[in-house]
């Protein structure tokens, strides 16, 4: 883990793990922090499947409705990048790291 969390690594490992793959999409975007980092905008990674979000950062397994997660985190969908399992694997090989990959739109 580096910095304040392991969201990029944990999300990438989750989507490429056994039995996960095509069901989930890895999302990288900007969120507004909670708790000790309340109000601070920062890059973050999580997973989506339909209208559900799973956040596996820092040892958690948080499952929330997407609408609630986006509201609490003040997530702007226009600032998000989405990756399938195959796209995430490609990015890991090409960049040599867990993310973030590319620029936020």
NORQUIWO-V373482 format. One record per run of one state. SS is the DSSP state (helix for helix, strand for strand, loop for the rest). FROM is the first residue (numbers start at 0). TO is the last residue. Records with the same first field share a line. If there is no record, write none. Layout:
SS=FROM-TO, FROM-TO
This chain:
loop=0-0, 2-3, 5-5, 15-19, 23-23, 32-33, 37-39, 49-50, 55-55, 59-60, 73-75, 79-79, 83-83, 95-104
strand=1-1, 4-4, 24-31, 40-48, 51-54, 61-64, 80-82
helix=6-14, 20-22, 34-36, 56-58, 65-72, 76-78, 84-94
